[in-house]
Every structure is written in C-alpha cells, then in structure tokens.
Amino acid sequence: MNIGEIARRSGVSRSTVSYALSGKRRVSKVTQQRIQAVIDELGYRPNATARALKEGRTRTIGLVIPPAGRRLTDMQLGFVASVVDAAGRADLDVLLSPSGGEHDRSFERMVGGKRVDGVVLMEIRLEDDRVTRLRQTGLPFVGIGRTNRPEEMSWVDIDYETLISRCVHHLADLGHRRIALVNRSAELVAAGYGPGHRAQTGFARAVAERGLDSVQKCCADDAQSGVACVEALLGEHPGLTAIATINEAAMPGMYRALEQAGLAVPRDFSVAGVAAQHWAENLHPPLTAADVPADELGARAVELLIQRIADPATPHLNLLLAPAISLRGTTGPARPRDPVS
C-alpha cells in the first residue's frame, strides 16, 4: 500500500497525504482525521526508506535526458516514462534536464543548485564528464547505462555486447554468411556512447567466432537515415543478406529501403536487433529482437536512487539485463542475393 492509494481512498491529493504524514504543511483537522482513518484501516506503515527521506529534502529527483534538439527514441521515451511512474509511486517529483552542449548549464543548475535529492542519468558515455561532476558534488545518482569503470557508480543497463552477439549467432544459424551491424549515429559512437561501443565489440566477436563476412555502419536516429544507410550497404556489399542493429528509430527506413530494392523480409533478407518490445511488435513485419524492458530498468533505477538518497554510504549496486531474443517475422533462412540486383 502506498501514498497514492491512501490519497484515493481519502479523496484528497497525494501531496495532502504527504503533508499530513510529514507535518510539513498544515492540514485541516477533518482532513487529518479522514486520512488517519484510512491509514488505520489499511494498516499502512511507511517503510524504512520512506522514513529516511526526511524533512529538509526536496522530494524531487532529477532525470538527465539527451539534448532537447535531438528526438528521443521510443526506447528512451520508455525510460523517461518508467522513471516518472516509479517516482510518482514513491511520492517524488521529477525534474527533467537535458545535457550536452549549450544544455550543460541546465545540468549544472540542477546538480549545483540543491534543486533535487538525487539524479538518474541517461545516455552514459564510456568517459562521461557528467558522472565525474556528480561524484564531485556528492549528490546521489544512478545511471541507466554505465561508464568503462562500472564500479564507480550504481547503474542499470542492457548487455548490448551479449545481445548483438546473440543476434549474429541466430542469423548465422539460419545460414547467413554476410551480415552488417547498423549502429547509432557516428557522432554518438565517436563521443563514446556505451551501447554503440559494446554492440561493436559483441558483433566483432560473434562474426569472428562464426567466420562470417561483416561490415559495420553508423546511422542517425531517423527513418530517412535508415533508408540511406541500407541503400549504401546494399550498393557497396551486394552479397549482404542480413542486418543486426541497435538503432530502432531508423528501422522503418531500413524496411523501406529493402522494399524499394525488391527484397522481401524475411524471404530475401533478414533483420534482428535490440529494441523496445512494443516498438518491435508494431513494426511490419514484427522485428525479431531482444526486447528491452524499459519499464523495469526505469523502476529499478529509481529504487536504487532512493536507497542512495536514504543512505549515501550504501555500496554501489548494479543490474545488467540480457533478455532473450523474441523470434518474430524478420529472420529466416539465408537466400543468396543476385550480385547484379
């Protein structure tokens, strides 16, 4: 039972229940009695973590998102939604702050201005100045993603290295011998974007283990870039029969380019990747993919952050997920392409 349920049964807002429990603001005697009656009926007792979020805190957490000028992918939106939902269940507000370039001032105001009790950091790079800054301030924080020194912070992440490797092995088991990795944008990868680098590592390892011909290509996060990327791959590598990808935002364009080239998926060409489940299921045909549990990752990040706010001396905790590949409609037996097509 949580504050939201007490508020619903009492017919008041969540903030009113919070004020009644904390004494932070005055609540009328009648309202206080109504809330207390519901608490007694439900046998509600604030847990140890909630009690530790004591007076003097903002009851607000920060969520650092990619720059506002860059369209969030479906997966990133899933992370944002899950963090906001999990924070709401804990009776916490969320302050969104973009970072990168001119947006670094917003990040600095958030972490240096005592506006939040802790921070969830998204889109982490292998070497990330934001992590260094947060460590310097002592402000509790948790990453959705990790640097190349995972022991320095608490984080939740997807095992992109393992998942792309599994995609390659799945395609190789179907007889595909020439496979491409379509990564995120060249700018992100050059900046040390963790998932992009780990996908490269997993891809290189798997193609070496299976003795495959391979190519890697970066692609911006939009459909038109997906079209251009696949057109270039097909033109430069006429024997290519499959793609593994972590770029879900470019997928509609990839499909379009294959269709324009006269290649039916999966009869003539196969695609597998890492993507948000509902996104993968709603593509046509549905994408064979390792389904990223965005809801779970966001919720677990908030849980870890609340623990660190309550007790900053808590040892760093980590969660690395490698969901199974869901076989859908985009992978099938290899069919050699006509090199002049």
N, C-alpha and C positions, 0 to 999 in steps of 0.2 A: 504494500500500500504506500502511495506517495502523496505529496502535497497536492498534486493535480486532482487526485480522487477526493481528497478532503474538501478541496475548493468546490468541486462539482456537487458533492452531497450537501455542502453547507450553503450553496447558492451564492458564493462570493468569488472574488478573483483569487488567483494563485498568490499575488502579492499581498493581499489582505491576510491570507493564511500565514504567509511568511512573517508579516509584521506581528501577527498575534502570537506566533511561536517565539519570535526573537525579542519582542518588545521595542523594536527599532522605531516604530511609529505608533501613535495612539490608535486603538481600535475601540469602537463603542462597546459598552458592557454587554448589550444584547448580542452583538455580533460575536464577541469573545465567547459568550456562553454557548451560542449555537455551534461555533467551531469546536469548542471543547467537548460538547455533547457528541459530535461526530467522531472526534478523536477517541473518546472513551468507548464509543460503540465499536469502533474498528480495532481498538487496541493498538493504535499507532504509537510507535516509539522511534524517534529519529535515530538513524544508525550512527556509528562512531564517526564515520567520515563526515556526515552532515553536521554533527555537533562540532567537529573540528573546524568547519567553515564558519568561524565565529564572527562576532561584531568587529567592525573595522575593515572588513573586506568589501570589495565592490559587488560581489556576487555576479561578476561578468568575466567571461573568458574571451580571449582574442582568437580569431581564426585568420591566419595569414594565407591569402589566396594569390594566384598568379595575377599579373598586371591587368587592370581593368580593360585595356585596349585589346587584350587577347581573349578571344572567345573561349569560354570554358568548355571542355569536352563533356560528354554525357557522364563519363566516369567521375570527373572532377565535380560536376554538379551533384552527383550521388554522395560524394564525400561531404560536401557542404551541407546538404540536406540532412545527412545522418548525424553530423556534429550538432547542428541546430536542434534536431529532435532529441538527441541524447542530453544535451544541455538543458532543454526545456523540462525533461523528466526529472532532472536534478534541481529544478528551480533556479537555473542560471540563465543569464542573458548572454548573447554572443555579439561581439563587436568585430565586424569584418574589416580587414585591412589588406589592400593589395601591396605587393612589394616588387622591387625591380625598377631600375632607372629612376625616373622622377618620383615614383611612388615610395622610394625609400624613406622620404620624410614622414609619410603616413605610418610606416612601420616604426620609425624611431619615436614618434609621438606616442604610439601605443605602448611600446615596451619601456620608454623612459618617463612617461607621464603619470604613472600609477593609475592608469585607466582600467586595468584588468588584473585579475588574480593569477592568471596563467595564460599560456598560449598553445594553440595547436598549429603546427607549421606544416604546410603542404608543399609539394613540388620541390623536394630537397635535392640538392646537388651533392656530388661526392666531396667537394670542398665548398662549404657554404658559410659565407660571412654572417648570415643571419643566426646560424647556430652559435658561432663564436660570440656574437653580440649578446645573445640570450644567456649564454653561460657567464659572460662578464657581469651582467646585471643581477644574476641570481634569481631571476624570475622563473618560476616553474614552467616547463614547457615539455611538449611531446610532439614527435614528428609522425606524419603519415609519409613514410619513407625514411631513409637513413643516409648518413654520410659514409665515407670509406673508413671511418673509425666508429663502428656501431656501438662500441662500449661507452662512448662519451655521452649518451643520452638515452631516454626512453623513446620507443618508437613502435609503430605497427607498419607492416609492409607486405607487399606481394613479392613472391620469389620469381621475378621475371626471368632470371637466368635458367631456373629449372623448367619453367613453363614453356619458354620458347624452345628449349631443348626437347621437351616432350612433343611439341608441335612438329618439329623436324623429324623426330623418330616416327611419329604417326604417319607423316607424309612418306617417309622412306619405306615404311612397312607396306604402303599402298603401291610401291614401285616407282615413286618419283625420284629421279636422279639429278634434276636441275631445279634448285629451289632458291628463291630470293627472300631476304629479310627486308621488309618495309618498316623502317624505324620512324620515330618522331622527327621533328624538324632539325635541319642541320645546325641551327642556332642553339636549340636546346641541347643537342648532343655535344656541341663544342663547348657549351657552358658547364658541362659535367653533369647533366641530368642523369640521376641514378638509374632509373628504369631503362633508359636508352643504352647505357653502357653495359648494364647487366644482360640485356637482351642480346647485345652483340657478342658478349662472352659465351652465353649459352648456345647461340646459333653457331659460332665458330667451333665450339667443342663438339656439338652434335654432328655437323657436316663432316668433321674430321673423323669422328668415330664411325660414320657410315660410308665414308669415301665418296661424298657427293660433290658435284659441281655447284658452286654457290656464288651469289652476288648480294651485296648489301647496299641499300639505298635509303637516304633520308627523305622525308616527305612532310610538308606542312600540314597542320590540322584542319583541313577543309576538303570538301568534295572535289573542287576543281584541281587542287594539287594532287589528289588521288588519281584523277584522270591522267594528268600529265606524267605522273610517276610511272604508272603502269604502261602507258604508251611508250615511254622511253625504255622501260625494261623489255617489253616485247620486241621493240625495234632493235635493241642492242644485243639481246640474248634470245635468238629465235627458237632455241631448244627448251626454253623455260616452260615448266608445266605446273609450278606451284609457288605459292607465296605464304610465308609466315609473317605475322605483323602484330605490333602493339599499338598501331595507330587507328583506333576505332573511328575517329572523326573523319578520316579520309576514305573509309570503307565504301560509302555509296559511290564515290567517284571511281574507286577501283573496280567495282562491279560494272559501272557504266563503260569504262574503257575496255573491259573484257568483252562485254556485249557488242560494243562497236567493232571490235576486232573479229567478231563472229565466233567467239569462244563461249560455249555453254558451261556453266558451273553447276555440278562438278563433272559433267561428262568429258569436257575437254581440258579443264583447268581446275585446280583445287586451291582453296584458301583456308587457312587456320590461323588462330590468333589468341590474343588475350583481350577481353572486353567485358564491359558490364553486362550482366545476364540479360536484362530486358532489352538492351540495345541489340545484342546478338540474336535474340529470339525474334525481334521485329524486323530484321533485315530480310530481304527476299532474294535468294533463299536464306533461311536462318543460318547464321555463321557457326561452324564448328569452332569452339573456343573454350579456353579456361575461363570460367565465369568469375569475375572479380566481385567479392561480397562487400560492396561499398558500405552497405548499412552496418555490417559487423565491424568493419575497420573503423568507421567514424565513431561508433558507440564505444568500442574498446579504447580508442584514443582519448575520449572524454573521461572514461573510467580511470585510466592511468593518470590523466592530468589531475583529476580530483584527489587521487591518492597523494600525488606530489604536492598539491596545494595544502592538503591537511598535514602532511609530514614531509617537508623537503629533504629530509635525510633518508627517505625510503630508497633502497637500492634501485638502480635503473632496471626496468622490465621491458622485454621485447616480445613481439608476436610476428612471426614470419609465416605467411599462409601460401600454400601451393595447391589450389583447388584442382580437382580432376578435370580433364578435358571432356566437355559435353559434345558428343557426336551429333551433328545436325545435318544440314543439307549442302555443305560446301566442300566436302572432301570425298574423293572416290579414286578408283584405280587409275594409275597413270596411263595416259594415252599420248603417244609421241605426236608432236606437232609437226606439220609440214613446214620445213625451214623457209619456204618461199611465201608462206601465207602471211 
